[in-house]
């Protein structure tokens, strides 16, 4: 009979899922193998069997979370059928789902982002854990910059739009999403900030919309097309 790898163990998945929730709630120093063993009605020895030590458990949980988050970002920002505001709406929904897991009513100050939480505890992480956070930061910047550039190149924005500057602001909001909701006490503030950013960018750099003006000549009034900046 073939032996299943340890990764296929239901207990291993349960340990990682609980560890993720506890790390988000309590931070790195607030989680122990004893806490996890008690919650799962198992032994610390069983957790050591699956992960060896706390460092390795946290590394794996964090790497999985980063991969999941980047996959969501790539899907949202990579959609060519949506304008930039539509892509931003996709990111809002990803954050909303995670926020509501730990703040079911949409209100409250409970932490909800493992990345934000582990940044606070980065000194306690292993080099591998810190590398996962750095990879997220790099990939977030790359994905957002590519999305903004694509929107400009596809004619959504004027050619002189400063892609890197716009991307930098959007990345800053995404990186601060957790603290923003905690400071505000609800998710609404984060959503408002994202949407306000989208409106400002559209107002400043959106392509002119054609309008109609009346021209009078010897044959009588005619309509002609003119242009004006969106929101002007």
C-alpha positions as CSV (number, residue, x, y, z in Angstrom):
1,X,0.0,0.0,0.0
2,X,1.4,3.4,-1.0
3,X,2.2,5.7,1.9
4,X,0.7,9.2,1.7
5,X,3.1,12.1,2.1
6,X,3.0,14.1,5.3
7,X,1.6,17.1,3.3
8,X,-1.5,15.0,2.6
9,X,-2.3,14.6,6.3
10,X,-5.6,16.3,7.3
11,X,-4.0,17.1,10.6
12,X,-1.2,19.0,8.9
13,X,-3.7,21.2,7.1
14,X,-5.6,21.8,10.3
15,X,-2.4,22.9,12.1
16,X,-1.5,25.3,9.4
17,X,-5.0,26.8,9.2
18,X,-5.2,27.3,12.9
19,X,-1.6,28.7,13.1
20,X,-2.5,31.3,10.4
21,X,-5.5,32.5,12.4
22,X,-3.6,32.7,15.6
23,X,-0.7,34.5,14.0
24,X,-3.0,37.1,12.6
25,X,-4.8,37.5,15.9
26,X,-1.9,37.4,18.3
27,X,1.3,37.9,16.3
28,X,4.4,35.7,16.2
29,X,5.2,35.8,19.9
30,X,1.7,35.1,20.9
31,X,1.5,31.6,19.4
32,X,2.9,28.4,20.7
33,X,2.7,24.7,19.8
34,X,0.9,24.2,23.1
35,X,-1.8,26.7,22.0
36,X,-2.3,24.8,18.8
37,X,-2.2,21.4,20.4
38,X,-4.9,22.4,22.9
39,X,-7.2,23.9,20.3
40,X,-6.9,20.8,18.0
41,X,-7.0,18.3,20.9
42,X,-3.7,16.8,19.9
43,X,-0.2,16.7,21.3
44,X,2.8,19.1,20.9
45,X,4.7,16.0,19.8
46,X,2.3,15.6,16.9
47,X,2.9,19.2,15.8
48,X,6.6,18.7,16.0
49,X,6.3,15.6,13.9
50,X,4.7,17.6,11.1
51,X,6.7,20.8,11.2
52,X,9.8,20.3,13.4
53,X,9.7,23.7,15.1
54,X,7.8,26.9,15.2
55,X,10.0,28.7,12.8
56,X,9.3,26.1,10.1
57,X,5.6,26.2,10.7
58,X,5.5,30.0,10.5
59,X,7.6,29.9,7.3
60,X,5.3,27.5,5.6
61,X,2.1,29.3,6.7
62,X,3.5,32.7,5.6
63,X,4.7,31.4,2.2
64,X,1.3,29.8,1.5
65,X,-0.4,33.0,2.4
66,X,1.9,35.1,0.2
67,X,1.3,32.7,-2.7
68,X,-2.5,32.9,-2.2
69,X,-2.5,36.7,-2.0
70,X,-0.3,37.1,-5.0
71,X,-2.5,34.8,-7.0
72,X,-5.5,37.0,-6.2
73,X,-3.6,40.1,-7.1
74,X,-2.5,38.7,-10.4
75,X,-6.0,37.7,-11.3
76,X,-7.4,41.1,-10.4
77,X,-4.8,43.2,-12.0
78,X,-4.2,41.0,-15.0
79,X,-7.8,41.3,-16.4
80,X,-7.6,43.1,-19.7
81,X,-11.4,43.4,-19.9
82,X,-11.6,45.7,-17.0
83,X,-10.6,49.4,-16.6
84,X,-8.2,50.2,-13.8
85,X,-11.1,51.1,-11.5
86,X,-12.5,47.6,-12.1
87,X,-9.2,46.1,-11.2
88,X,-9.1,48.2,-8.0
89,X,-12.7,46.9,-7.2
90,X,-11.3,43.4,-7.4
91,X,-8.7,44.1,-4.8
92,X,-11.3,45.7,-2.6
93,X,-13.3,42.5,-2.6
94,X,-10.3,40.3,-1.8
95,X,-9.5,42.5,1.2
96,X,-13.2,42.7,2.2
97,X,-13.5,38.9,2.4
98,X,-10.4,38.6,4.6
99,X,-11.4,41.5,6.8
100,X,-14.9,40.0,7.4
101,X,-13.5,36.7,8.4
102,X,-12.1,38.4,11.5
103,X,-14.5,41.3,11.7
104,X,-17.8,39.7,10.6
105,X,-19.9,42.8,10.8
106,X,-17.5,44.9,8.8
107,X,-16.8,46.9,11.9
108,X,-14.1,46.3,14.5
109,X,-10.3,46.6,14.8
110,X,-9.3,42.9,14.7
111,X,-6.2,42.3,12.6
112,X,-7.0,40.4,9.4
113,X,-3.8,40.4,7.2
114,X,-1.1,37.9,8.0
115,X,1.4,40.0,5.9
116,X,0.7,43.1,7.8
117,X,1.0,41.2,11.1
118,X,4.3,39.5,10.2
119,X,5.8,42.8,9.1
120,X,5.3,44.0,12.6
121,X,7.1,40.9,13.9
122,X,9.7,40.7,11.1
123,X,12.6,40.7,13.6
124,X,11.4,37.4,15.0
125,X,11.1,35.7,11.5
126,X,13.7,33.5,9.9
127,X,15.5,34.8,6.7
128,X,13.2,32.6,4.7
129,X,10.1,34.2,6.3
130,X,11.5,37.7,5.7
131,X,12.2,36.7,2.1
132,X,8.5,35.8,1.7
133,X,7.5,39.2,2.8
134,X,10.0,40.8,0.5
135,X,8.8,38.7,-2.4
136,X,5.3,39.9,-1.8
137,X,6.4,43.5,-1.8
138,X,8.3,43.1,-5.1
139,X,5.5,41.2,-6.8
140,X,2.8,43.7,-5.6
141,X,4.8,46.6,-7.0
142,X,5.4,44.7,-10.3
143,X,1.8,43.7,-10.7
144,X,0.4,47.2,-9.9
145,X,2.9,49.0,-12.2
146,X,2.1,46.6,-15.0
147,X,-1.6,47.1,-14.6
148,X,-1.3,50.9,-14.6
149,X,1.0,50.9,-17.6
150,X,-1.4,48.6,-19.5
151,X,-4.3,50.9,-18.8
152,X,-2.3,53.8,-20.2
153,X,-1.1,51.9,-23.2
154,X,-4.6,50.7,-24.0
155,X,-5.8,54.3,-24.2
156,X,-7.6,54.5,-20.9
157,X,-5.3,57.3,-19.8
158,X,-3.3,60.0,-21.5
159,X,0.2,59.2,-22.7
160,X,1.9,61.6,-20.3
161,X,0.4,59.8,-17.2
162,X,3.3,59.1,-14.7
163,X,2.9,55.4,-14.4
164,X,5.4,54.8,-11.7
165,X,4.0,57.6,-9.5
166,X,0.5,56.4,-9.8
167,X,1.5,52.8,-9.1
168,X,3.4,53.9,-6.1
169,X,0.4,55.5,-4.5
170,X,-1.8,52.4,-5.2
171,X,0.9,50.1,-3.8
172,X,1.0,52.2,-0.7
173,X,-2.7,51.8,-0.1
174,X,-2.5,48.1,-0.6
175,X,0.5,47.7,1.8
176,X,-1.3,49.8,4.4
177,X,-4.7,48.1,4.1
178,X,-4.6,46.3,7.4
179,X,-3.6,49.3,9.5
180,X,-6.1,51.6,7.7
181,X,-9.0,49.4,8.7
182,X,-7.7,49.0,12.3
183,X,-7.3,52.7,12.7
184,X,-10.7,53.5,11.3
185,X,-12.5,50.7,13.0
186,X,-14.2,49.5,9.9
187,X,-13.6,48.4,6.3
188,X,-15.5,51.3,4.8
189,X,-12.5,53.7,5.2
190,X,-10.2,51.4,3.1
191,X,-12.8,51.1,0.4
192,X,-13.4,54.9,0.3
193,X,-9.7,55.4,0.0
194,X,-9.3,53.0,-2.9
195,X,-12.3,54.5,-4.7
196,X,-11.2,58.1,-4.1
197,X,-7.8,57.2,-5.5
198,X,-9.4,55.8,-8.7
199,X,-11.5,59.0,-9.2
200,X,-8.5,61.3,-8.7
201,X,-6.5,59.3,-11.3
202,X,-9.3,59.3,-13.7
203,X,-9.9,63.0,-13.3
204,X,-6.2,63.9,-13.7
205,X,-5.2,61.5,-16.5
206,X,-8.3,60.1,-18.1
207,X,-8.6,60.4,-21.8
208,X,-10.8,63.4,-23.0
209,X,-14.4,62.5,-23.7
210,X,-15.9,63.8,-26.9
211,X,-18.7,66.3,-26.4
212,X,-20.8,68.2,-28.9
213,X,-20.8,71.9,-29.6
214,X,-23.0,73.9,-32.0
215,X,-21.3,75.6,-34.9
216,X,-23.1,78.2,-36.9
217,X,-22.3,78.7,-40.6
218,X,-24.1,79.8,-43.7
219,X,-26.0,76.5,-43.9
220,X,-27.3,76.8,-40.4
221,X,-26.2,75.4,-37.1
222,X,-24.2,72.2,-37.1
223,X,-22.8,70.0,-34.3
224,X,-19.1,69.3,-34.1
225,X,-17.1,67.2,-31.8
226,X,-14.8,68.7,-29.1
227,X,-12.9,67.2,-26.2
228,X,-12.8,67.9,-22.5
229,X,-11.0,66.1,-19.7
230,X,-13.1,63.7,-17.7
231,X,-14.4,65.5,-14.6
232,X,-13.2,68.9,-15.8
